Amino acid sequence: MNKSLSKADGGKSLADYEGLMTLSMKEIARVLKPGGWATVVFHNTDASVWRCLHDAASAAGFEFHEASSLDRKQQSHK
């Protein structure tokens, strides 16, 4: 989802984004072996976008077993 772009310039609404995420999650579910697991790394701190990800994964039949976040104040290691 890119809030900085207009729809005409390729920006997506939250509903558009959730639809795309749902299609993606359903494809991941389709190609996984039965009983398989998926790990998703997601770079966004907006709670509404996280809700879209959760709803999309649930719609695809996934269950959440764990979620964690990184401390954004932690400097990177070089």
Sequence and secondary structure as in RCSB ss.txt:
>XXXX:A:sequence
MNKSLSKADGGKSLADYEGLMTLSMKEIARVLKPGGWATVVFHNTDASVWRCLHDAASAAGFEFHEASSLDRKQQ
SHK
>XXXX:A:secstr
  TTS GGGT   HHHHHHHHHHHHHHHHHHS TT           HHHHHHHHHHHHHTT          TTS 
   
